[in-house]
Amino acid sequence: MITIEQARALYEGSDSVHDFAHVLRVLRLAEKLARMEGADLEIVRTAALLHDISRSEDEEAGAEAEEETDHALIAAREARRILDGADPAFIDAVAHAIEAHRFRNSIEPQTIEAKVLFDADKLDAIGAVGVARAFAYGALLGQPLWGEVSEGYIPGQSDEAHTPHHEFHFKLKTIKDRLYTESGRQIAEGRHRFMEMFYEQMAAEVRAER
């Protein structure tokens, strides 16, 4: 329903963490998971290409999602506009997958296509790529390179600076247990192990233990 080149134009000006390269990685993962899980490829492809088209309108990292600023809900509405004229059931399926892909909102994926997109998007947040994205996003927000995580630290509610290390503890290390598909969980195991090893190594180097 939408080509890669048509989708590419919708991401002009995106930051390096949520740019079209991210979309293409999610697309490849989503297609792989869709084949393994028996999902509808056309729904998955379309949803993957459109899932972050309103990312720049989202709230700042760590803030609670609200309907006016939740990029997943905004993108789902925009996808409905872009796909206007297609089969209504197809549009509904794509829109649901998009609105349910966000880690921080309360919309649970109800279809296998939505679960596939959720998992593909989250898999791109862990492993080697996930580590790189965490530090790139931290740089965009002006975060320190590293920081120890205090016992009482609460994201968005503490004076302590949020760093990629904090993001690992409060989000990234929980992702593998949040995935919906068996295929996604299998892929996540290796990515999760690498990510844990990286942060352990970096912590040891910062503390001059290695």
C-alpha positions in Angstrom: 0.0 0.0 0.0 3.0 2.3 0.5 6.4 2.1 -1.0 9.8 2.5 0.8 10.5 5.7 -1.1 7.1 7.1 -0.2 7.7 6.3 3.4 11.2 7.7 3.4 9.9 11.2 2.5 7.8 11.1 5.7 10.9 10.9 7.9 12.9 13.9 6.7 14.5 15.8 9.6 14.2 12.9 12.0 17.0 12.4 14.6 19.5 9.6 14.2 17.8 7.4 16.8 14.4 7.4 15.2 15.3 8.1 11.5 14.5 6.1 8.4 17.4 3.8 9.1 15.6 2.7 12.3 12.4 2.2 10.3 14.2 0.0 7.8 15.7 -2.1 10.6 12.3 -2.5 12.2 10.9 -3.4 8.8 13.4 -6.2 8.2 12.8 -7.5 11.7 9.1 -7.3 11.4 9.1 -9.1 8.1 11.3 -11.9 9.6 9.0 -12.2 12.6 5.8 -12.1 10.5 7.0 -15.1 8.4 8.0 -17.0 11.5 4.7 -16.2 13.3 2.3 -16.4 10.3 1.3 -12.8 10.4 -0.1 -10.8 7.4 3.0 -9.4 5.7 1.2 -6.5 4.0 -0.2 -5.2 7.3 3.1 -5.7 9.1 5.1 -3.9 6.3 2.8 -1.0 6.1 2.6 -0.5 9.9 6.4 -0.8 10.2 6.9 1.9 7.5 4.5 4.3 9.2 5.0 3.5 12.9 7.2 6.5 13.7 6.0 9.2 11.3 4.9 11.4 14.2 7.9 10.7 16.5 9.0 14.3 16.6 5.7 15.3 18.1 6.1 13.0 21.1 6.8 14.2 24.6 10.3 14.4 26.1 11.9 11.1 27.1 10.5 9.7 30.4 7.3 11.7 30.4 4.0 9.9 30.8 2.1 9.4 27.5 -0.9 11.6 26.9 -3.2 11.3 24.0 -2.2 14.7 22.6 1.5 13.9 22.6 1.8 10.1 22.3 3.5 9.6 18.9 2.0 6.2 18.4 -1.6 7.6 18.6 -0.7 10.5 16.4 1.0 8.2 13.9 -2.0 5.9 13.8 -4.3 8.7 13.0 -2.0 10.0 10.3 -1.7 6.5 8.9 -5.5 6.4 8.5 -5.3 9.6 6.5 -2.5 8.3 4.3 -4.2 5.0 3.6 -7.6 6.5 3.0 -9.4 4.6 0.3 -7.9 1.2 1.2 -9.9 -1.7 2.7 -11.3 -0.4 6.0 -10.3 -3.6 7.8 -6.7 -3.2 6.5 -6.6 0.4 7.7 -7.9 -0.7 11.1 -5.3 -3.4 11.4 -2.4 -1.1 10.4 -3.6 1.6 12.7 -4.0 -0.7 15.7 -0.5 -2.1 15.2 0.9 1.4 15.1 -1.0 2.7 18.2 0.0 -0.4 20.2 3.7 -0.4 19.4 4.8 2.1 22.0 6.6 0.8 25.1 5.1 3.4 27.5 1.4 3.6 26.6 -1.3 1.2 27.9 -2.6 -0.1 24.6 -2.0 -3.9 24.4 -1.4 -5.4 21.0 -4.5 -7.5 20.2 -3.4 -9.0 16.8 -0.4 -11.1 15.7 0.5 -8.2 13.4 0.5 -5.7 16.2 2.6 -8.1 18.4 5.1 -8.5 15.6 5.5 -4.8 15.1 5.9 -4.2 18.9 8.5 -6.9 19.1 10.4 -5.7 16.0 10.5 -2.2 17.3 11.7 -3.3 20.8 14.4 -5.6 19.4 16.0 -2.5 17.7 16.3 -1.0 21.2 18.5 -3.8 22.6 21.7 -5.6 21.5 24.6 -3.7 19.8 22.2 -1.4 17.9 20.3 -0.7 21.1 23.4 0.3 23.0 24.4 2.6 20.1 20.9 4.1 20.1 20.9 4.7 23.8 24.2 6.6 23.7 23.1 8.5 20.6 19.8 9.5 22.2 21.6 10.5 25.4 23.9 12.8 23.4 20.9 14.4 21.7 19.5 15.2 25.2 22.8 16.4 26.6 23.1 13.5 29.1 26.4 12.6 30.7 28.1 9.6 29.1 27.9 7.6 32.3 26.4 7.7 35.8 25.9 5.3 38.7 22.3 4.5 39.4 21.2 5.4 43.0 19.0 3.1 44.9 16.2 5.6 45.2 16.4 7.0 41.7 13.1 7.4 39.9 13.1 8.5 36.2 11.8 12.0 35.8 11.4 12.5 39.6 15.0 12.7 40.8 17.7 15.4 40.5 20.1 12.7 39.5 21.1 12.9 35.8 19.6 10.3 33.6 22.2 8.5 31.5 22.3 5.5 29.1 23.2 3.4 32.1 20.0 4.5 33.8 18.1 3.8 30.6 19.5 0.3 30.6 18.4 -0.4 34.2 14.9 1.1 34.0 13.9 0.1 30.4 16.3 -1.8 28.2 17.0 -4.7 30.5 13.3 -5.3 30.9 12.5 -5.5 27.2 13.2 -9.2 26.6 10.5 -10.1 29.1 8.0 -7.7 27.5 7.9 -9.3 24.1 4.8 -11.0 22.7 6.1 -13.5 20.1 8.2 -16.7 20.6 10.3 -15.7 17.7 11.0 -12.3 19.1 11.9 -13.7 22.5 14.4 -16.1 20.8 16.1 -13.2 19.0 16.1 -11.1 22.2 18.1 -13.6 24.2 21.4 -13.0 22.3 20.9 -9.3 22.1 20.1 -9.1 25.8 23.3 -11.0 26.7 25.4 -8.7 24.6 23.9 -5.6 26.1 24.4 -6.9 29.7 28.1 -7.7 28.9 28.6 -4.2 27.4 27.2 -2.3 30.4 29.1 -4.6 32.8 32.3 -3.9 30.9 31.7 -0.2 30.7 31.0 0.0 34.4 34.2 -1.9 35.2 36.2 0.5 33.0 34.7 3.6 34.5 35.5 2.3 38.0 39.1 1.3 36.8 38.4 -2.3 37.6 39.6 -3.5 34.2 
